[in-house]
């Protein structure tokens, strides 16, 4: 009973549908267009994205520690639940047009996979941190779009690659980091979840992880084609990054790549 209560509580932070609705609403309402209040500030959303999975991992480990044999039996059920949650949000991601909702859906899909790693005793802390960190460059760049255009929405201002080439280059890199391409922390986190444990059930592990990753890639392509390519609108004032902003964001993504290398050495 104690283990199940701790796992259910963890499901609020490492999303398990429908327990995931709360964190999703918090992240989605963070958009300035929706009047998100203090959560409209990217620093507040950064703290939310980083802290919640760490709390969830702590609760899972406490449940496994205190639950004994019951906890080890229950975690497989929660891993199946987590895999289904990840696929649900990955499918929903394909139709999302608003950037803040896109981040919330990807957060829920990615962090739900941590339950699969827990089922076969994979390390959890570094992968959870890697998945969360990988979302941050895109979160901040979408906030930049909201400041410039009022909302970060696909299709409203195409042609960023032509009118804002520096921003567009960083945006492409941020999307690739978020969806877990090689050398991003998310890539090594997903690899750790799939292969880093002992006694992994291939059907339980590889099917949801592989399908979710494929759907993230598809959704990422949709996001890029709706913003970066296309014919620019003549009625909008496009304003590119200056050198200082470009160096700041570029340096942050380089630091993430270095963390990804550390992750593969320390967790796999």
N, C-alpha and C positions, 0 to 999 in steps of 0.2 A: 504493500500500500504506500509506504513512504517513497519508494523508488518511482512509482507511477505518478505520485503528486509532484515530485521534483522534475520528472520528465515533462509533465504537462506544463509546469511553470516555465521550463526551458523552452517549450514550444512557442511561448510568447516572444522570445528573443531570437531563437533560431527557428524561423517561421514554419509552423505546421498549420495548414489550412483546416478549419477556419480561425484558429488562434492567431494566425498571421494578420488578420484584418486590422487589428489595432496599430501595429507598426507601419503597415501599408498606408493607413489613413494619415498617420503622422507625417510620413515622408511625402505623400501626395499633396497634402495641404500646405506643405512648405513652400509651394510656388508663390511668388509675389503676386501673380495674377489672381490667385485664389485667396489672397489675404492671409498668408500663413503666419503673420506676426513675427515673433522672434525666430521661429524656425525658417522664415524666409531668408535668414542670413546663412550663407554657406558654411560658416564656422560652426553654427549650431547643428546643422545637418551632418557635418563631418563628425562631431562628437557623438551624435546619435548612431551613425553608421558604425563607428569604431567601438563604442562601448557595449551596445546590445549583444553582438555575437560573443564577446568575451564573458558577459554575464551568463549567456546560454551555455557556453562551454563549461563554465564553473559548475552550473547546476547539473549538467549531464555527468560530469566526473564525480560530483557529490552523490548523485543517485546511484551510480555504479559502485561507488565505494561503500555506501551504507546499505544498498539493496541486496548485496550478496548474490546468490544464485537467482533470485527473483529479478533483480535488476538486469543481470546478463541475459535472462530469457526475454524480458520485456523490451530490451533495446532493439531486438530484431523487428518486433512489431512497429516500433517507432521509426526504424530505418525504412521500412516499406512505406509508412506514412510520409516520411520525409521525401522519399523518391517520387511518390505521386504528387506531393506538393510542388516539388521542383519542376516536374513536367507540366503541371497545370499553369504555373506562372510563366514558364518558358513559352507555352502556346499563346498565352494572353499577350506576351511581349510582342508577338508578331503584328498585332493590330494597334498597338499603342502609338499615338501621334504626339502626345505631350512629353517633353523631355523629362520633367520631374516625375511623372508617372512611370516613364521608362526606367528610370533609376530605381524606383521603388519595386517594380516588378522584377528587375534583374537581381536586386538585393534578395528578395524573397526566394527566387529560384536558386540562386547560388548558395546562400547560407543554409537552405534546407538540406543540401547534400552532406553537410557535416554529420547528420544523423547516420548516413551510410558508413562514413568512416568510423563512427563510434561503435557500430555493430561488429566490425572486425578489428577493433583495438588499434586503429591507426591513430597517430598523434593528432590532436584536434586544435590546439592553441595557435600554432603557426599557420596552418591552413585557413582557419577562420580569420585571422588577422590579414593574411594574404588576399583572401577574397574581398574583405572589406576595404583594404587599402586600394585595391585595383579599381574601385568605383570612384575614388576621390577626384582624380584629374577630370573625368567627364562631368562629375557633379559641379565642379568649379567653372568649367568652360560653359556648361549649360546656364549657369548663373550669369556669366558674362553676356550670353545671348539675351537672357531675360532683361538685363540692364539696358542693352542696346535697343531691343525691339519690343519690350513689354511682356513677352512670353517666349518660351523656348518650344516652338511647335513645328513639326515637320511640314514642309510645303509652303509655309508663309513667306519665307525669304530664301529661295533657292539661289544657287550660284555663288556660294561663299568661296569656293575654290578660285573664282575669277576675281571677285572684289575684295576678298580678305584672305589672301593666300597663306600668310603666316598663321593666322588663326585656324584656317582650314587644315593645314598640315598638322598642327597640334591636336586638332579635334579628331582627325583620322587616327592619330597615334593613341589618343585617349580612349576611343571606342575599341580599338584593338586590344588595349590593355584590359579594359573592362570585360570583354568577352573571352579573355583567357587565351590569347595567341601565345606561341612559344616565347619564352624569356620574360613574360609578365608574371607577377606573383600569383595571379589567378590560375595560370596554366600549371604551375608546380603544385598549387594547392589542390587542384582537381586531380592531378596525377597522384598525389599523396593519398587522397580519399579513395581513389580507385585501386591503387597498388601498394599502399604503404602499410597495410595492416597484416594480420595473420588470419588464415582460415577464411578468406573472403569468399562469399558465394558469388560466382560470376554473373548469374542471372540477376541477383539483387543489386549488384554493384555496377557492372559495365553497361547494362541496358539503360537505366535512368541517367547515369552520368554521361554516357555517350550521346543519348538523344537530347538531353538538356544542352550539352555543349554545341551540338549541331544546330539546335533552334536559336541559341544565343547568336551564333554566327549569322544565320539567316536574318534575324532581327537587326543585328548590327549593320548588315548591308543595306537593309531598308532605311535605317536611320541616316546612313551616310548619303545614299542616293537622294533622300528627301531634303538634304541641307547643303551638301557640298557641291553636287553637280547641278546642272540646269542653267537656265537663262536668268541672270539677275534682274530684279525689278527696278525700273527707273524711278519709281516714286519713293524709294527707301534710301536713307543715308547710311551706307555701309562704312564702318570704321574699323580698320585692322589694328592688330596689336603693335605697340611700339617695341623697341629693342629690349627694354627692361622687362616688360611683361613676357615677351617671348623667352628670354633667358630664365625667368622665374619658373614658368610652366615647363620648359624643356628640362631644366635642372631637376624639377620634381619627378618627372617621368624617368629620367636617368637614375635617380635614387631608387625608384621603384624597381627598375630592372636589376639593380644591385641587390635589393632585398630579395628579389626572386632567385638570384643565384645563391644567396644565403639560405633561402628556404629549401632549395633542393639539396643543399649540403647538410642542413641541420635537421630536416624532417623526413627525408626519404631514406 
